[in-house]
Amino acid sequence: MDKIAKYKYVGYSMLALALLAIPALAQGAADNEFTVNSSRAIGAGIGFGIAAGFAGIGQGLAGKGATEGVARNPGAVSQIQTMMIIALALIESLVLFALLIVFVVVGSVK
């Protein structure tokens, strides 16, 4: 079994266990509001973590591309630097937008 197949096997096994555990964790209706609010807050935190992580990867790739561009053509430093700064600002604005969404979601928790 190759490495990718092992990762698929482990991933599908974890997904199956998670889906089978949902009915076991079901509780009465009295605790439903707390469960919904806590799940909403946890989901917002996980979503923001994913957004920030992928934004970091995107910023790293933008920096890598700019560095390679400057190494190939040192005469175009100012143009490459300007485009890189604009790209980094746009990526960071998406992270700030995700943070705003987290505040709205968590702020709506009663």
N, C-alpha and C positions, 0 to 999 in steps of 0.2 A: 504494500500500500504506500503510495507516494505521499509527500508532505501535504499537498493541497487536499488530497482525499481525506487525510486525517483531520485537517482543520474543518472540512465540510462535515465530517462525521461528528466531531465534537460540537460544532455549531448547531447542527440539527438536533442533536441529543439535548443540548441546553434549551433550545427553543421548545422541544416537546415537553421537557420537565417543567418549564415555566408555564406553558399553557395548561398542563395537567394540574398545576398547583393552584390555579385561580379558583376553582370551586371549593377547594379545601380551605381557602382563606376567607371565604364568604362569611359575613357576620350579619347580625340582625339589623333591622331598619333603624334602630335607635342610634347606631354608631355610623350611619351612612354619611351624614354631613361632615363629620370629622375626617372620615376616610377620603371623601372626595376632595376636601380642602388640602389635606396633607399630600395626596397624590398629585394635585394640581401644583403645589409648591415644589415637590420633588421633580416633577416633569419639567417645570420651568428651569430649575437649576441644572438638570441634565442637558436640556436643550441649549442653554446658554454655554455650558461647558463644551458641547460639541461645536457650536458656532465659533467660540473663541479658539478652539483647537484647530479647526480647519482654516480660520483666518490667519493663525500663526503660520500654518503650512503655506498658505497663499502668499503671505508676506515674505517668507523665506525664499519661495520660488521667484518672486519678483526681484528680490535682492540678488539672487543667483543669476537671473537673466541679465540684470543691469551690469553686474560685474563681468560677465562673459562678453557683453556688448562693448564695454569699455576696453576690455583686454584685446578684442579684435580690432576695434577702431578707436584709438585714443583721441582722435580729433573730434569725435562726437560726444564728448563727455557731458557738455552742458545740456544737449538735447536729451540724452539718455537719463541724466539725473532728474531733469524736469518731469519726464514721463514717469519715472519710477516714483517720485514723490507724489504725483497725482494718483497713481495706482495705489500706493500705500494709504493715501488719505481715503480713497473710495473703499478699500477693504476695511479700514478701521471704522468708517461710517456704518458699514453693515454690522459690525460688532456692537457699536453703540445702539443701533436700531434693535438688535436682538436683546440688549440690556433693557431698553425701553419696554419691549414686549414682556420681559420677565417682570418688571415693576408693575405693569398693568395687570398681568395674570395674578401675581402674588398679592397685589393691592386689592383685587376683587375677592380675595378670600375673606370670609366673614369671621 
